[in-house]
Amino acid sequence: MFRNKPHLVYDKRENKTRINMKMVLPENYDLNEQLHIFNRKLIMKYDESYAFDLSDPSDEPEDNNSDYKVSTIQKEQDLHLPNNVYIHLYNNKKTLVYQKSEDKARLCIRQTLPDNYNIDAEILKLNKSIISKYGVSYAIMNEKINKVHEEQKPKSLPQNIYIQIMNEKPYMVFNKKENNKRMSLSILLPHNYQINKELLRIHAKIVEKYGEQYGFDLSQYHYTEKIVAIPENIYVNTRCEKPYIFMKCDDETTTSVQLPNTYDLETQISNYHSNKPIKNINMMSQQYKDEYKHILPENVSMILKDGKHILMYALRKSSVKHYISLTLPQTFYNLNLQLVCLNKRIVDKYGKEYAVLIHHDS
């Protein structure tokens, strides 16, 4: 596989264990970009302790008493951090890290700390992320904690409707037995879901699948979509595995900020720059396919056809059959900008209600 091709190699022996990883480099590449990609793969395969420093020495703080050094000293002297939690410097940013090995699997969540922070508030935020991703049994707080999303549950749900945690993810479930016939349907609840909005969604699916006689009374579950003013160069991708906001800086560049588990979209947009957006690195299709499937919106996939990578939007329902494809460049490109192009085609052809990104035109 690696014969006659340039590649990056990481090789380290530690406690009789060999840490080894290789990555083939594309025909034309920027070494700095490839090192960043390789570093992320290394972290995903092993953990952050094996990451190498990619910062320019000239960028290091000159003051030995800088916040970066203080944050590391605090970890040892002043802060009483929970087990499996530590403060780490990653790309010159203070980061709160939860890391644990269990049954040959490595659990890891990283949370960038602001310049000025309250460590108790940051640990509480980290705890919520841990519960959301891995379940309440991995909580790092000693206090009694209900499962994420439980607090959003209304005092009463319609009959035969309930919320269930499956594979550490929340689902809204419809389950009813009538005349020895079992009717069952479930929907995955998105990040930051609003209960009444999701009740409208599952109601529509029940009616579509089983008929109007099995719908429930919606009069007590009012929901009005909040209209948020979105700047022209801002896009929101909430229908993917890890929701985020990104900004189109020019025809080749975007920056992005990942959204927390619970958020107010208007606030997140207004605080975009203060949330320290990162510049998105241009990559090739196979690299996106290997590492970044989590940013593809619902109903969008990346496929290989006739030797070319294609973004495919496909939506199939009883009364709807949508297909739109977008051929991707064979060189380095920004996937966010390709999603913008695909989103425009979807809106132009099928209407704003089918947009895969939230934008001021959608």
Stockholm file with secondary structure:
# STOCKHOLM 1.0

chainA/1-362         MFRNKPHLVYDKRENKTRINMKMVLPENYDLNEQLHIFNRKLIMKYDESYAFDLSDPSDEPEDNNSDYKVSTIQKEQDLHLPNNVYIHLYNNKKTLVYQKSEDKARLCIRQTLPDNYNIDAEILKLNKSIISKYGVSYAIMNEKINKVHEEQKPKSLPQNIYIQIMNEKPYMVFNKKENNKRMSLSILLPHNYQINKELLRIHAKIVEKYGEQYGFDLSQYHYTEKIVAIPENIYVNTRCEKPYIFMKCDDETTTSVQLPNTYDLETQISNYHSNKPIKNINMMSQQYKDEYKHILPENVSMILKDGKHILMYALRKSSVKHYISLTLPQTFYNLNLQLVCLNKRIVDKYGKEYAVLIHHDS
#=GR chainA/1-362 SS CCTTSCEEEEEEEETTEEEEEEEECCSSCCHHHHHHHHHHHHHHHSCGGGCCCCSCGGGSCSCTTCHHHHHHHHHHHTCCCCTTEEEEEETTEEEEEEEEEETTEEEEEEEECCSSCCHHHHHHHHHHHHHHHHCGGGCCCSSCCCCTTGGGCCSCCCTTEEEEEETTEEEEEEEEEETTEEEEEEEECCTTCCHHHHHHHHHHHHHHHHCGGGCCCCTTSCCCCCCCCCCTTEEEECSSSSCEEEEECSSSCEEEEECCSSCCHHHHHHTTGGGCCEECCCBCHHHHHHHCGGGSCTTEEEEEETTEEEEEEEEECSSCEEEEEEECCSSCBCHHHHHHHHHHHHHHHHCGGGCSSBCTTC
#=GC SS_cons         CCTTSCEEEEEEEETTEEEEEEEECCSSCCHHHHHHHHHHHHHHHSCGGGCCCCSCGGGSCSCTTCHHHHHHHHHHHTCCCCTTEEEEEETTEEEEEEEEEETTEEEEEEEECCSSCCHHHHHHHHHHHHHHHHCGGGCCCSSCCCCTTGGGCCSCCCTTEEEEEETTEEEEEEEEEETTEEEEEEEECCTTCCHHHHHHHHHHHHHHHHCGGGCCCCTTSCCCCCCCCCCTTEEEECSSSSCEEEEECSSSCEEEEECCSSCCHHHHHHTTGGGCCEECCCBCHHHHHHHCGGGSCTTEEEEEETTEEEEEEEEECSSCEEEEEEECCSSCBCHHHHHHHHHHHHHHHHCGGGCSSBCTTC
//
